[in-house]
Amino acid sequence: MITHPAYTVEPWCLRETRLDLDVIAQSESLFALSNGHLGWRGNLDEGEPHGLPGSYLNGVYESHPFPYAEPGYGYPEAGQSVINVTNGKVIRLLVDDQPFDVRYGQLTAHERVLDFHDGLLRRKVQWISPGGKDIRVHTRRLVSLSQRSIGAICYEVEALDQSVRLVMQSELVANETLPRRGIGDPRDSAALVAPLMTEEHTSGGTRVSLLHHTAISGLRLGVAMDHLIDGPASAQVSCASMPDLGRVTVSATLQPGQRLRVVKFVAHGWSAVRSQPAVRDQVAAALAGAMTSGWDGLIAEQRSYLDDFWGGADVEIDGDPAVQQAVRFALFHLLQAGAKAEGRAIASKGLTGPGYDGHAFWDTETFVLPVLTYTAPKAAADALRWRHSILPAARARAVQLGLRGAVFPWRTIAGAECSGYWPAGAAAFHVGADIADAVVRYIDITGDECFAQEVGLELLADTARLWCALGHYDPHRRFRIDGVTGPDEYSAVADNNVYTNLMAQHNLVSAADAAAQYPDQARSLGIDPSEGQRWRDAAAAMVIPYDDALGVHSQDEGFTSHELWHFDQTGADQYPLLMHFPYFDLYRKQVVKQADLVLAMQLRGAAFTAEEKIRNFAYYEALTVRDSSLSACTQAVLAAETGHLDLAYDYLTEAALMDLDNLEHNTRDGLHTASLAGTWIALVQGLAGLRESNGNVIFSPQLPLGIIRLAFTIRVQGRRLHVEISPGATQYRLRDGAPLTSLHDGRPITVTTGVAVSEPNRELPQRTAPTQPAGRVPRRHRRD
């Protein structure tokens, strides 16, 4: 999109300077507003034209049965799909009885701006109606980061050269008709028609309320709106409601230069257990709170929230304006995905679209939470508390599969497994270790002892118990984990996947350490010293496959013996491979969908020597096709660590521009939240070399040609640490808090408030660049 002539490259906003209906669905995702609880796609205020309408409440879904031709034991019986809830964004406008519709009349000016500083989506339009009436429309929209249930719109209309008769219709619309979707792509969402059943509709004055429930999942939701109207004294207001529609109508005649201004407040609420009166009252209370704050108050709260966030999260880049814009775009949307999730999941598309049915995957813990832990730690804790809340379902799933501990779902909204494909989904048990890894990182970086005792230990213990149940000792007393799928979904149901085994090893040791640190809590969870020792023994005996002949780690046992995929016979139009080749063929070849062993080297780096990382990276670089948006950022991190800075830069920009350039051609379905996180990961964990070790942060900074300065702020154990990297040296400055000890290229440093510490950057040896599969070389980024 940023290469589209309608879009500009600016450091603190995303700006659209003209409307192109051919990319309207993509723009709706880019301009989406959310807070982790409520999500509004960036549809035009008038509702039409649209690419894909979308209003979402985190956790609101409908169930649907899986139509198995041959069901099997343990297969999930039903799926869960996010639904389009009651739409409160719509404000229709009629000018002398002619609808304001940009497809008719003459659109003489159009601009939309998503401002990362204040969180507002602004729109300015000038339009001449088919009848020749010239008007200017200025709208501002927000989803509140301080009041989780609230969205608001300020809609202003000005008559320009002659008097106009206006009718403005502010609406709540349930069961909107959605466009037909393509079939065959597993990344698409399930089609659910009219999922909301009406319960109640009321109206009066300038207020309307609609209550509905979902027919199968049994969730009750309410949406209410109220208005502040400023216009000519002769303006008239009426109000009406129907089962699926509420409308407040304002009619007025404007003279040239006069304006009609309507501020619309929309409150949302839902519950799986509360009664109809309780949900009604919940929504009414939220609406009353928003009306008390008023439009200006909501704006002030939004700016204050974002000022605090950027003060501990901003990333500055000199030399590449496109990446500068992209990383702030990414951080803004990551904050929106989790700020007010408060016990709900962060889905793979956030609340920006219905892609992947609104499911949460391991993406959250492995890609999103590392960023939030360092920039918005409360949001990271809330996401992990959601995992803790679905422990009962995960334990029940383990029992169903004949295992102990907890088997967390591969994809879900409310906790039940929603993957109907066992090999690439439910067999990916590594999700438990990914959760454990996120728990350990959060505790180490925040020092949150209460979380560690109340949430962390139990998550670590139940995931550790799973590995002891899933694995076994072979005759040589080596601990094996057989028949699992690692991150590379083109290599399913394999034995001793290196990523899985190393992450499980870390999980087991971390659980044993936590149980020893909190013995009272451990006893309450039934953990005795002998169980902790069993965890340590299994970790120490873990099998890590290695191919001595090739001098590289085998992604899993036997992987390096498989036939190589025929990349030279695969056309560019045959990617992603899963859409053009049968899985059985992918499973028995050396071809990697996304970074797997390379991700193990990023997250469990101490398990590999520097030389092993160099050889492994080169070997798997030639096999990885990046049919997942999760891959580029990980390849960027290891490219930087192994001395291939130009390649790291190329992968960094692929992750950064995944949605801004619509690289996967499915941005219309929602943003790639993990790839957004990958922008920060490629910069901070890649170029800056950030890692964690025993609760400490360590750095190994370096910059590629084209970036002349990289600076960022992270939150570490209640402090804000500012890091500024230039080509020759790195400066560390503590903005607040007690002195912090860290490592720079292996050398210990101590940073205190007000005193900058400067250290020289290491020089990297020149190495031969690795090769990629034919046709899968990353797009070369600019070099200045």
N, C-alpha and C positions, 0 to 999 in steps of 0.2 A: 504493500500500500504506500510506503513512503517513497517508492520509485514512481508512483502514479502522479501525474502532473497536478492533481488536485491537492496533494499533501505536501506539507513543508517539513523541513528538518529544523526543529527548535529544541533548546535544552530543557524547557520546563512545561511543554504542552504538546498535544497532538492536535494539529490544525488541518481542517478540510476547507479548501477555498472555493470549491464548487461541488455541486451534487452530481454524482455519476450513478445512475440507477443500476448499471451493470455490476457494481461492487457494493450495493447497498447492504447486502447480508453480511459481508465481511466488516463493513463499517459499523454495523450494529453491535458486533462483538467487540470491536476496538473501543467504541464509545460507551460500553456498558458501565453502569454504576452498581456497586454492591457494597455490603459491609460484612459479609459472611453469614448473615441471617436473611437478608432481603437482597434480591438481585433484579435489576431492571436492564434489559438490553437497550441499546442506544437507538431505539426506533424513533422515527419522526413523531413530534408531539401529536400530530393530527391522526396518527394511527396508520395512515396509508399515504403513499405506497410503502410496502415493507418487504423485506426479504424473509424474515422469520420473527414473528412477534414473540416476546418472551418476558414473563414476570415469574420469579421463582422465590420460594421460601425454603430455606435449607431444612431438609428432612421431610418435606412434603412430597409424597410419591404415591403412585398407584401400583398395585400388584397385578401380575398377569401370569398365567400358567405357561410353563415350558412345554411345547408340543413335541415331546420325544417320539421318534419312530420306534426306538428300542430303548426304553428306560432301563437303568441299571441301579444297583444298590448304591446309596450315597449320593445319587444325582440330586441336585436342588430341584424342588418341585415347582418353584415359582420365581419369577424375576421381579425386580422393582425398577420403575422408571420415574424420573423426575417429571412433574407435570407443570404445564403453564397455568399458574393460578390466576385469580382475578386481576385484571389489568387496570391499574389506576393511573397510567400515564396519559391516557387519551384525552385530548382537548381539541374538539373539532371546531372549525371556524367557518362561518358562512358570510360572504360579502355580497350584500344585495341579493340574497338567496342563492348565490353561487358558491359551492364549497371551495375552500382554499385547498387546492390539490396541485402540487408542483408539476403534475403531468399535463395540466391545462393552464391556459393563460400564458403569462410570460414571467419567468423567474429571472429577475434582473440582477439579483445579488444573493449569495448564499455563503454562509460561513458557520462552521461548528468548531468549537475549541474545547478540548478536555484539558483542564488546568490541573497539573499535579500538585501545585502549591495549595490551592483551596478546595480541591475536590469537586468543583462545579463543572457541569457540561453546559456551555453557552452556545446559543444559536442566534444568528442574525440573518434575517431574510427580507428581501424586498420583492414584491410580487404585484403584477398588474393582472387583475381578473379578466376573464373573457369579455366582461362588460366594460372594461377600461378603467376600473377603479384601482388606484395605486395605493398600496399599504406597506407599512414596515412592521415586521413581527420580530420581537426580541424575547427569547425565552432563556431561563436558567433553571437547571434541574440538579437536585442532589439526592443521594441516599445517605442518610445521616450515619456518621461514624461514632456519634455519641448517644443517639437515641435509636436503638437497634431496629425498632419496628417502623420507622418513619422514612418515607420518601416525600419530596416536596417539589413543586414546580411554580415558578413565577412566570406568567405569560402576559406579555404586553403587546397591544396592537395600537398603531398610530395611523391616522388618516393623513395622507400627504397633500394632494393637490385639489381634492374636492371632498364634499361630505359623503360619508358612507353609512349604510345601515348594517350593523353587525349583529350576528347571533353567535354566541360562544356556548358550546356544549361540553361541559366537563363530565366525564363518564367513568363509571366502573363497569368493566365488561368481563363476564365469566364465560367459559367455554368458547373462546374465540376459535374461529375456523383457521386451522393451520395449513400451510401449503403442503402439497404432496411431496414426500421425500423419496429419494432414490433408494433402491434396495440392493442388497448384496454386500455392502460395506459394513463390517462388524463395528466400525467406529460410529455408525449412525445410531440415533436413538429409536426406540420402539414407538410406533404410532399409537397414541391413545386418543380416541375421539370422545369429546364431551365427558371428561372424567369427573366433573363436579356435579353433585346432586344438591338442589336448593333446599334450604331449611327455613330461611327467613329473609325478608327484605323490608327495610323501613326507610322513610325519608321525611324531611321537614326542614324548612328554612333553607340553609345552604349545606345541609348535611345528609349523607346517604350511607346506609350500612347494608352489606350483603353477607349472609352466612351460608356456607355450603359444607358438605362432607364428601369424602371419596367413597365410592360404593364398596370397594373390596378391602382396601387397607384401613378403612374406618377412621380416617383422620378428619378432624373438624377444623375449618379455617374461617376466619372473618376478615373482611376488609371494609374500612370506612373512610369517608372523605369529608372534609369541611373546607370552607373557602373564606378568604378576605377579598372584598371587591372594592375597587377604587375607579370610578368613572363618572360620567355625567350624572347629574342628579335625576335625570329622567330615566336612567337605566332601570330595567325591570328584571326580576329574578323569579324563577319558578323551579320546582323540584319534583322529581318523580322516581319511582323504583318499580322494578319488575323482577321476576325470579333470577334472571341472568344479566340484568342491566340496571344501573342507577345513573341518573342524569340530573345535573344542575345546569339550568339554562340562563344565560345572561344576554339580554338584548339591549342595544343602545344605538343611538345615532351620533357619530363623531363628525365634528367639523374639522377642516384642515388644521393640523397641528395638535388636535386633541388625542388623548390616549385612554384606552381601557386597560386596566391592570387587574389581573386575577391571580391570587396566590392560592394554590391548591395544596392541602396537607392530606397525605394518605397514610393511614395506619394499618398494620397487618398483624395478625396473630393466628396461632394454630395450636392444636393439642391432640394427642391421642387418647387422653383420659378425661379432660375437663368437659363439663356440661355446656349446653348451648348458651345458657345465661352467663356462665363464667367466661366463655370465649368472647361473647358480645361485650361484656364489661371490660375485659382485658383490652380489647381494641378501642373502646371508648376512652379508657384511661390513657392509653398511648396517644390518642388523638388530642385529648385535652392537654397533655404535657407539651405536645408540639405547638398547639395554639398559644399556650402560655409563653413559650420561647419566642414565637413569632418567626417570620422569615429572616429578619436580621439576626436574631439570636441563634438560629440554626446555622447561619453562615459563620458567625463568630465562633461557635463551638467547633465547626468543621475545620476552620483555619487553625484554631488552637491545637486540635488533635493532630493535624498534619504537621504543624510546626514542631511539636514534640517528636513525632516520628522521624521527620527528616533530620532533626538534630542528632539522632543516633543511628542513622541509616544511609545518609546520602553518599553517592559515589560520583566523583568528578573525574572526567577524562579530558585531557587536552590532546588535540590532534585528530580526533575522529568524532565529528558532530553526530553522525548517525548512531554510533554506539552509545554516545552520551545520552541522546534522546531515548534510545531503546532501554538502557538500564534503569532510567527513572520511570519510564512507562511500565517496565517489569515490576519494579519495587512497588509502585502505586497499586498495580493490580494484585500483587501478592498480599499487600495489606488489606485491600478490599475483600480478598477471598477469606481472610481469617480474623479480621479485627473483632467482629461480634458474632463469630460462630458459636462460641460459648457452649461447648458440649455437643456440637454437631461436627460432622466431617468437613474436611476441605476436599471437594471433589476435583477430578482431573481437569474439569473445565471451570472450576469455581462455580459462580452463579452467572456466567456469561452466555450460556447456551446449553442445549440439551444433548450435546455429544456424549458418547459412551453412556447414555441413559442417566446422566447425572451421578455416576458411580464414583466412589473413592477407591483408589488402588494403593499400592505400595509407593507410588509416586510421591504421596504426601510426606511420608517419613523420610524418604531417601533424598528427595530433591527440595521440597518446599520447606520442611521444618528446619534443616540446617540454616537456611536464610533467615527464617523468622526467629530462630533461637538467638541469632546475633543482632537482629534489628527490631523485632517486636516480640519479645519472649513470652508475654502473656498469651498472645495468640498461639504460640507453639505449645504452651502448657495446656490451653483449652483443647487443642487438637488431640493431644495425648490423653487428656481426660475423657474425650469421646471414645478412644480405644478402650480405656478402662471401663467405661459404661457398657460396652458390648462384650465384656468378658464372659458373662453368663452364656451368651449365644456361642461364643468361641469355645467354651468348655463343652457345651452340648454337642457341638460339631465334632470335637475330639472324641467324645464318647461314641458318637455315631460311626466314626471311622476306626474305632477300636484302639484309640490312643489316649494318653494322659496329657494333662496340661490344657493348652488352648490352641485351637486351630483357627486363626483369624481368616476371614474371607478374602479371596482374591479381589473381588469387586462387590460392593454393597452400597446401600444408602443407610439402612437401619440396623445392620448387623448380620443379617442372613446372607449366606453365600448366594451370589447371583450370576456366577459363571456356569454356563451350561456345557462348557467344553473342558473336560477333565485334564488332558495332557498339558495344555498351555495355560490353564487357569488354576484349578484347585490343587494341582500337583506342585505349584510354585509355593512351597511351604516357607520359602525364605522371607515371606512377609512378616512372620513372627520375629525373626532376627532383625529385620529392618526396623520394626517398632522398638525392639530392645536397644538398637544402636541410637535411635532418636532419643530414647529415654536417658541413656548414659550421657549423650552429648548435652542435652538440656540441663541435667543436674550439674555436670562439670562446668558448664559455661555460666550458669546462673547462680550456682550455690544454693538452690532452693531445697532446703532440708525438709520442709513440710511436704513438698511434692514427692521427694524421694521416699519418705516413710508412708505416706498415704496412698500414693499411686504407683510410683516407680518400682518399688520392691515387688509388688504383686504382679505387675506386668512382666518384670524380669523373671520371676519365679515360674509363672505359668508357661512362658515361652521356653525357658530352660527345660522344664519337665517334658515339653513336647519333643525336644531333640533326644532326650534320653529314651523316650518311647519309640521314636521314629528310627533312630540309629541302632546299630548293634556292633559287637566286637567280633572280628573274624578270628580264625585260629591263631593268628600272629598277634592277637591282642591289639589290633588296630581298630579304631572306631570308625565305622562306615555309615554313611547316610545314602542309601540307594533309592533309585526310582523317583527322583524329584526333577523339577524344572527350575533352572536358574533364570536370571534376567533375560537371557537369550531365548526367546520363545520359538526359535527355529531349531532348538536342540532340547526336545522334551523327554521327560521320564528317563533321565540319565543317572548314572551312579557317580557319587562323589563329585558333584559340581563344586569347583574350587570356591566360587563366590559363596555358595550356600554353606559349605563346610567352614570357611574362615569366619563368616558372620555368625554361624552357630557357635563356633569356638569362643568368639568374643562375648556372645550372649551368655554362655555357660559360666565363663570366668566372672563376668560382671554380676551375674545373679549370685554366685557364691560370695563374692566380695561384699555385695549389698546385704546379704543375709548375715555375714559376720559383723558388719558395721551396725546393723539394727537388729540385735538378737531378740528383743522383746517382740517386735513386729514379726520377725521370722517365725517365732514360736506360735504366734497367733495364726499364721498361715500354714502351720503344720510342717515347717521346714526344720529338720534337726541337723546336727553337724554331719551325720553320715550322708544325708542327701547332698549337702553342699560339697562334700568330698567326692561323691559320685560325679557331680557336675565337673569338678576340676579334673578328675581322672579321664572323663570322656573328652574334654577339651585337649588335654595333653596327648591323647592317643589319636587325635583326628587325622584322617587320611587326606593328604593334599597331593593330588596326582601331578606327576612331572614326567616329561618325555626326555629321557637322557640322550637319545639319538639326535633329537632336534635342539636340545638345550633350551626348551621352553616348558612352561607349565601347560598341561593339557586342560582345556576348559572343563572337561569332565573325563572320566575314565574312557579311553578309546576314541575320544574326539579326534585327536591328531592322526588316527589311523583311517578315518573315513575318507571317502573319495572327495576330492575338491569339487566345489560347485563350478559349473562351466560358465564363468562370468563372460567369456568372450562370445558366448552364444545367447546371452541374455540382453534383450533390447532395453533401451531407456524407458520405453513405454510399458515394460513388464514389472516395474517397481510400483508399489510394494509387492514383493514376491508372493505374499500370502493371498493376493488377489488374482494370481495368474498360475500358481503351481500348487499341487496337492501337498498337504502337510507331510505325508509319509515320505515324499521326496526330499523335502527340506530337512526332515529329522535325521536322515542318514547321510547327509553331506556336510562338508566343512563350509558352512556359510553362517554368518552371525547377523541376526536382526539388529541387535543393539549391544552396546558395550556390556560385557559380562565379566570376563576375567579382568579386563581393563578397569572396570568399576571396582573389582576386588582390590586392585592395586591402589586405587584412590582411597578407599575407605579403610582398608587393612594394610596399609603400606609397609608397616614394620615386618610383615611376613615375607617380604621380598627384598633381595639385595638390589642395589642400584643397577648392576649389570643385568640381573634378571628382568627388571622393569624395562630396560632398553630393548632386550631381545623379545620379550613378550609383546611389548607395544608394537614393534615392527611386524611380528608374525600375525597378530590379530588385526592390525590395520589393513592388511591385504585381504581379509575375509569379511570385514564388517561393512554392511550395505546401508546402515542407518535407515531402516524402514520404520524406525520409531523416533519421535522427536526427543526422546530421552537421551539419545546417544551422543549428540554433538558436544554437549557441555563436558561430559566425562572424557571424551577423546581430547578435548581442549586441555583439560587438567593434566592428563598424562603426556600429551605432546609438549606442554610447557616443562613438566618435570624432567622429561628425557631429552630436552634441549632442542626441540623443533618449534621455535617461537613463531615462525611464519605460519606453520600449520595450526598451531594453537590459536592464532589470530583468526584464521579462516573458520575454524570450528566455533570460536567465540561469536563471530558475526552470524553464523548459521543459527545458533541458539537464540541470539538476540533478535534476529529478524524473522523468526519462525512465523509469527503472526503479522507483524508489520509488513512483511512481503508475501504473506500467504504461501509459504514454501511447500506446505503439505496439501494445499488446495482444499482445506476443510476448516478454515478459520470461520466460515459462516456458522458452523455448529458450536462455536465457543472458542475461547482462547486456550492455548496449551499451557496450563499453569506450571507444570514442571519445567517446560522449556523457558518460560519466563524466569523461573528460579535459576535455571541454568545460565542465564546471562550473568547473574551475580556470582554463581559458582565458578564460571570460566574466568572471570576477572579476579575474584578474591582468593579462591582456592587454587586457581590456575596460575595467573600471572603473579599474584602476591604470594602464592605458595602457602596459604593458611592451612594449618593442620592442628589437631588437638592431641596432646600427649599428657596423660596423668593429670588432667585438669588444667594444663597450661596450654596457651596458644603459642604456636611457633610459625615463623615466616621464612620464606626463601624467595625473595622478590626478583623479578626480571621483566623487562618490557620489550615487546617486538618493535620493529621499525614501523612507524606510523602512529604510535602512541608515545607522546613525549612526557606525559605526566599522568599518574593514576593515584587518586587520593580517595580514601573512604573512612567512614567511622563505623565501629562495631561496639556492641554492648557486651562487656565481659565482667561477670560477677559484680554487678552494680556500678561499674565504671563505664565511661565512654572513652575508647581508645581511638585516636586519629592516626592513620598511617598515610604517608605521602611518599610515593615512589617516583624517582626520576631515573634516567638511564644509568647514572653512576652510583647513586646512593639512595637510602631509604631513611626517612625521618619519622620517629614515633613521638607522639605527644599525648599525654593523658589529660583529658578535658575536665575530669572530676574523679573523685574517689581516692582510695588508698593506693600506695605504690604498687605497681604491677611488674612481676618478673616474667620474662618471655625469652624466646630464642630467636636469633636472627642468623640464618645460615649455620645453625649449630652452636653459635656463640651466645652465652647468656647476656641479657640486658635487663636493666631495671628502669622503669619509666615512672616519673613522679609528676604531679600536677605542676604545670607552668614551666617545666624544663624539657626542651626537646632533646631527644637522643638520635644522633645520626650515625648510620653504619653503611660502609661500602657494600655494594651488591657484588656477588660472585660473578666471575666471567665463565661463560659456558663454552665448552669445546665445540667445534664444528662437527656435525654428524651428517651422514647421508640421509636424505629425507626418505621416509618409508613410502611405500606405494599403496594405493587403494584399489579396490575392484574396478574393472573397466566400467566407465560410465558413472562411477560414484565418487569421483574426486570432488572435494568440497569446492564451492565457488570461490575463486581467489578474490580476496578483499583488497581494497586499495592500499598501496604502499607509497608513502610520501617520504 
